[in-house]
Amino acid sequence: MTPPVFAHGNLRLYLLALLDEQPRHGYELIQALSDRFGGTYSPSAGTIYPRLSKLEEEGLVSKSTDGRKTVYEITDAGRAELDARRHELDAIESDLTDSVRRLADGVRAEVNDAMRSLRAELASAAREAKLAATGASTSAAGGATKLHIDSNLAVHEADLVLNEFRQQLRTDLRTQAHRGRVSAESVSLLKASLARVRADVLASFVDR
């Protein structure tokens, strides 16, 4: 399991700090957190609203209705708690920045390693196909030459497919990371899926 981005009690303090800047509704708090950390952390509504309800129960925030939106505002009691713990905010923000950076770097490294492994296997298979075609040329030079050309074209096409897949997947990962949805389970699923793809591709390199 991926560890939580905020340590116990820190998200509560950070929400008070955001509400001290100005009243906000739930989505604005989520967006403010995402913007504050460059999109690398975006909490879900299921994370934010229960904590806002708890803060309201404790009298640290109040809420009012603005049309169909519920707006939260820090109370004097909430401001007093924030002032008493304001020295903790810089440390929290520093820890968060390090945490989300490590998560993003880890995902990128896992994806890059998996793609390098897959490309290496395809290159090795291509070399084996080339050697096989060269050996066959002694008895069927014309047919072997055609096989060699077809094999090289197939490898080139496979390389284009891999590059396109890598670019698309990196875009998808970054988009989901901005929403806080990329986890260690996501990386494990990616590695397992790529391993299955590699096995299927290698299984196709059989004599027909």
N, C-alpha and C positions, 0 to 999 in steps of 0.2 A: 504494500500500500504506500502511496506517496504521502509523506508527512504533511500536516496542515501548513499553509503558508504563514498564518498568524499563530503565535504561541498562545496558550490559554490566557484569556483576559485582555490580550493586546488589541483584538478587533474592537472590543467594547470601547477602549480608550480612543482608538483611532476614529470610530464613529462619532464620539463626542467632539473630537477635534474638528472634524468636517462640519458638524452642525454648529460649532462655535463660529465658523467662518460665515455661515448663512443658513437659514432654514432650507431643507431639501426634502423631496419625496424619495421613496425607496429607489426608483430607477436612477435618480440623480446621484444618490450615494454610490450605487454600483458603478455608474459611469465615472464618478470622481475618483474612485479607487483604481479603476482601470487606467484612467489618464495619468494618475499619480505615479504609476509604476510602468508606464510606457506600453500598456496593453498586455504585459506579461502575466498579470493577475486580474481576473474579473470574477468576483464572487457571484454565486447564484442567489436568486430571490430567497431560496430556502435557507441560505446562510444568513442573509441580512435581516429579513423581517422578524424571525424569532428573537434576535438580539435587540432589535428596536422595541419589540413588545416587552422584553425584560427590562430595558432601560426605562420604559414608560412606567412599568409596575413599581420600579424603585424611585420614581419621581425625578429622574435625571433628564428626561425629555418629555415634551408634551406633543400632542398631535392635533391637527385641525384639518378640516375638509376644504379643499379648493376645487370646486366642480366635482369631478370623479376621482381626483387625486387626494391622497392623504399626505399632508405635509408635516414633517417632524421638526421640532425646534428645541434647542437645549434650554433647560431651566436654570435658575440660579443655583440649585443644588448640583446639577450636572456641571455647571461652570466651576463651582467650588472644587469638585472632585478633579476636574481637568487641571485646574491651577495647581492643585496639590501634587499632581503626577506629571506635570508638563515636562519635567526633565527627562521623562522616559520616552518621549515621542521621537527624539532624534535617534536613539538607540533602536527603537522599533523600526523606523524607516530604513536605517542602515541594514538591519538584519533581514528585512523584507527584500530589499534590493539584491542582497547576496543570494537569498533563497530562490527567487524567481530566475535570477541569472544562471544559477547552477542547474535548475530544471530545464531551462531552454537549451543550455549548452549540452546537457546530457542527452536530450532528445535528438539534437542535431548530430551528435557523435554516434549514437546508435544507428540512426538512419544512414549516415555516411558509411559506417562500417558494413552494414548490411548490403548496401548498393555496391560497394567495392568488392565484396565477396561474390556477389552474383555476377558482376562484370568479369571478374577473374575466372570464374567457372565457365562462363560463355566463351571467353578468349581461349581457355585451355581446350574446350570442346572443338572450337574452330581449328586450332592447331592439329588436333587429332584427326579431324576431318580432312585437313589439308594433306597430312602424311598418308592417310588412307588413299586419298585420290592420287597422290604421287606414286604410291606402290602399284596401284591398279593401272597406271599409265603404261607399264611395261607390256601389258597384254591388250589393253584397249586404250591407246593414246588419245584418240578423238573423244571417246566417251568420258575418259578421266578428266580431260581438259574442260569439258562442259560441266562436269560435276564440280570441279575446282572453282570455276567461275560462279556457278550457281551458289556454291557454299559461301564464297566471299561476299556475294551480294546479300545473301541471307544474314550474314554476320553484320554487315553494314546496316541493314534494316533493323536488326535486333538492337544495335547500338543506338539508333535513333529512337526506338521505342523506349529503351531504358532511360535515355536522357529526358524524354518527354514525361515519363512516369515520375522520375526523380523531381523534376520541376513542379509538376502538379501536386505531388505528395508534400513537398516542402511548403507549398502555398497553403494546402489544407491544414498542415500541422501548425503553421503560424497563425492561421485564422482561428483554429480551435484553442490554441494556447492563449490567445487574447481573451478567450471566454473561460479560461481556467479549466478546460476539459481534457487536456493532455495529461496522462498519468503513466506510471510505470507499467500498468496493465496494457496501455495502448502500445507502448514500445515492445512489450513481450509479444503481443498479438501480431505486430508488424514483423518481428523477427521470425515468428513461427510461420506466418503466411509466406514470407520471402523464401524460407527454407523449403516449403512445399512447392512453390513455383520452381525453384532451382531443381528439386528432385524430378518434377514433371518434365522439365526441359531436358535434363540429362537422360531421362528414360526414353526421350524421342531419338537419341543418338544411337540407334541400333541398326544393324544391317537389315535391309528389306529385300 
